[in-house]
Amino acid sequence: MVGSTIPKRAFGRFLRGLREHVGASLLTASLQIDTSKQTVVRLEDGLPTKITTPQLKSLLDLYEVSPEVRFEALEMWQEVRQQDKAAKLQGTYKGWWQAYADQYASHFDHYLRLEATSNHWISHQLVHVPGLLQTAEYRRNIIRAAHPNLAESDIERRLELAARRQERSAEPGFRMDAILSEAVLRHRLGGPSVMAAQLRYLAQIGTRDNVSIRVVPFSSDSHAGHGILSFTLLEFPPLSCHLKEPPCVYIDGAEGALYLESDRVIERFRTAISSLQRVALSENDTRALMSDIAKEYAA
């Protein structure tokens, strides 16, 4: 977890809960510690701030926490600080992906940090094969379609980034579940030969113990997935006895992205996943379908 913002996010959510429990506004909290309202927002969002331990203790005074909660909060704070120090010493405070920061939208940095620290990745896709499962040529054609004038050197760097991300699939303890609309297999992105190779790759990687790929066929009955767009749900391992990080739903868009983590929203997406899994083909039947369509492309 070194270099991750996950402990900060978990701690920030904890502090936000304390503030909201007593009905204190962001302005009240910021005045209490003589800082800006935006600094308190950043603290609660798990982003870097220059908040000190005395300032944190002052916030806990404002929130009128019990001695037990105060002790727990300060222990969590020390864990966050120690994690920051370890990251700086190891030179990993910034993620490896930031070497490619000129090749992706600014909002995607946060997703990459979440992806790198998750232990379970569930992706529902309506149009494209998800990034962690794309072949290089399939990815190349997605890039060219979105950026027809992009220099070849930039395309290669984006492919390098994709390849680095895909190394996660071989890491112990990391699980991938992909639920794909049959349309994903039918869109001829890059032409028949590119699609045939992509589908053969999906059929092969789907045999791994930690990878599940299932297709929702066109013939399926109505289900909750019809009312929801493409998304990725990320789950995280326990951080410590104090810090627990909730799941996060990521929805990418043409002009930005959404990061959703409220319990109500997460439950709605879990319900959609269960509904999709009920109508999706089995893993074996999915591989058979992909193999058949790959043969059609190769013919």
N, C-alpha and C positions, 0 to 999 in steps of 0.2 A: 504493500500500500504506500510505499515511500513515494513522495512527490504528488500524492493525490490530494484533491480538495475534499474528499469524502468525509474525513473526520470533521473538518470545519463545517460542512453542510449539516451533518448530524447535530453538532453542537449548536449551530445557528438555529436549527429548528427547535431545539430544546429551549433556548433563550426566548425565541418568539412565543412559545407556549407559555412561559412564565409571565411574559409581558402582557399577553392577551388575557391571561387568567385574572389579573388584577385590573384590567381595563385601562392600562397605561398606553398613551399614544406614542408614536415614534418621536414626536416633538418633545414630549415630556421626558422620554428616555434620553434623548440627545442633550437636553438642558441639564439633566442630572449629572452627566459626565463631561459637560462643557465641550461638546463636539457637534458636528452637523447631523441632521436627520439622515442624510445619505450614508454617513458612516455607520449608523445603527442598522440601516437597511443592508449594507454590505456585510456587516457582522452576522446578521440573521440569515443572509443568503449564502453564507460560507465563503465569502470572498475575502481577499487579504485586506486587513486594516491595521492601524497602529494602536489599537486598544491595549491598555496596560492592565496588569492584574489589579491595581487599586481601582481603576475605572470599572472593571468587572465587578469588584466587590461593592462598589457604589450602586451599580445596577441591581445587584441582588438585594441591597437594602431597599431600593425603590420597590422592588417586586415583593417585598415582605415574605421572603421564603423562610421555611422552617430551618432549624440548624441542620437537619438531615439533608434537605435539598441543597442547602448552601455547601455542605461538605461534598456532596455528589457533583455539584456544578464546578467547584474548584478542582476536583480530581479530574473531571473531563477536560477542563481548561489546560491543566498540566499535560494531559495526554496530547492535546492538540499542539501545544508548544514544543513538546519533545519530538513529535512527528515532524514539525517544521524544521527543527534543528538537525534532525537526522537527514532530512531531504537535502538541506543546504550542504552538509558535510559530504554527502555522497554525490553531490553535483547533479541530482535528479529532481531538483525543485521544479524545473520545467520539464514537461513531457518530451520524449524523443521526437514526437510528431511536430513539435514547434519549429523544427528545422525546415518543415515544409509549409510553414504558416502563410507564405505568399501564394500557396496553391489551393487554399480552401477559404470559405467564408468565415468571418470572425466568430460567428456563433457556433461553428462546428468544433472549435477548440474544446468547448465545454463537453460536447458529446464524446469526443475522443478520450477525454479524461475519465468520463464515466465508463465508457466501454472498456478502457484499460484496467479498471478496478472492479468490474462486475464479475460475477461467477456464473451467471445465467442470462442468456440473451434469447429473447423470443421476438421474432419478426414476422409480421403479416404484411405481405406485399401484393399489390394489385397489378402492377405494370412491369417492374424490373426485378431481376434477381437481386437480393440484398448484397451489399458491398462485401461482406465477409465470405460470400460464396461465389463471387464473380471470377471468371477466367480473365486473363490479361487482355485478350482480344475483345471480349465482350465489354470490359471496362473501357477500353480504348474507344470503342464506338459510341458509348454513352458520352464520353468526354467530347468527342468530335461533334456529336449531335448538339450538345449544349453550347459548345464553344468552337464553331467552325474555323475561326481564325487563330486559334491558339497555336503557339510555336511548338514544334515537335519536341524540343527540349523540355518544355513545361509539361507536355503530355507524359513524357517519360518519368518525370519527377512525381507526377500524380500516380502513375502506375507503381512506382517504388513505395509510395505511401500506402497504397492499397495492399501491396504484397506484405509490408511490415505488419499491417493490421491483421492480415489473415494468419499470421504466425500464432495468434491466440488460439486458433482451433486445435492446435496440438498441445496446448498447455494443460497439465493435470488440473482437474477440478473445475474446468470451464466447460459449460454445456450450451449447445446451440439448438434451438428449435425454430425451424422456418415453416411457415404456413403460406403457401403460394396459391394465388388464383391460377386456374388453367391458362388464363390470358398471358401470364408471365412466360409460359412455354411457347405460346403461339405468336407473340410479337416477334417479327423477323429482324431483330436489332443486329445490324452488321451483316445480314444475309444468311442463307441456309448453312453454309459451312461453319460460320461463327456460332450459330445457334446449336448445330449438331454437337460441336465440341463442348459448348457450355452445358448442354443437357447430359452428355456422357460424364462430364465432370461432377455434376450434381448427383447422378446415380452412383458414382464411385465414392464420393465423400460421404454420402448419406449412409454408407455401411459402417462408418465409424461408431463406436459405442457412445460417444458424447455428442453425436450429431443426429438430429431427426429432421427429415424433410418430408412434408406431406402436401399434397395438392388438393385444393377444393375444386372439383370438376364443374364444368358448365351445367351438368345435369343435376347438381345438388339442389335440394329444396331450399326454401327461404330460411335464413338464419340471421343471427345478430350481426354477423360480419357485413351484411349488405348495408347496414347503417353506419359503418365506420370506415375510415380511410386507412391507407397504409400507415403502419406505426411500428415502433420497436419498444419493447418493454425490457428494461434492464433491472436485474436483481443483484444484490451485493452480499458478500459474506459478512458475518458478525465482525465488528471492528475490535471490540473489547467487551468487558462486562458492563461498561457504562454506555458506550456509543453504539447505537443501532441505526443503520441507514435504511430508510424505506425504499421501495422500488421507484423507478422513474420511467415515465412514458415519454418517448421522443417522437415528435412528428415533424418531418422536414417539409419545407415549402419552397416555392420559387424565390421568395423574398425574405425568408427567415425561417425560424424554427420555434416549436413549442416544447417546453420541458414541464411535464405535468406530474405532480407527486402527491396530491391530496388523497386521503383514503377513499373518498367517494369516487373520485375519477379512476383511481387504480382498480377499484372493485368493478367499475363499469367495463374497463378493458379486460379484466380477467373473465368476466362473464362472456364477453365477445370471443375471447380465446377458446373458452370451453365450448361455445356454440360452433365455432369454426372447426374444432377438433372432432366434434360429433359428426359433421358432414364430410370431413376430409377423407380422402383415400388412405388406406394403411400405408406404412412405409414401403412394404413390398409392392403393393399395387401402384404406388407412386413411381417407384423405380421402373416398373414395367411400362407405365404410360410414358415416362421420359425416354425410355429406350425406343419405344415404338415411334414417338414423334421425331427422335434423332434420326431414325432410319428414313423417315419420310423426308427430312431435310437433306439427307445424304443421297437420296435417290436421284 
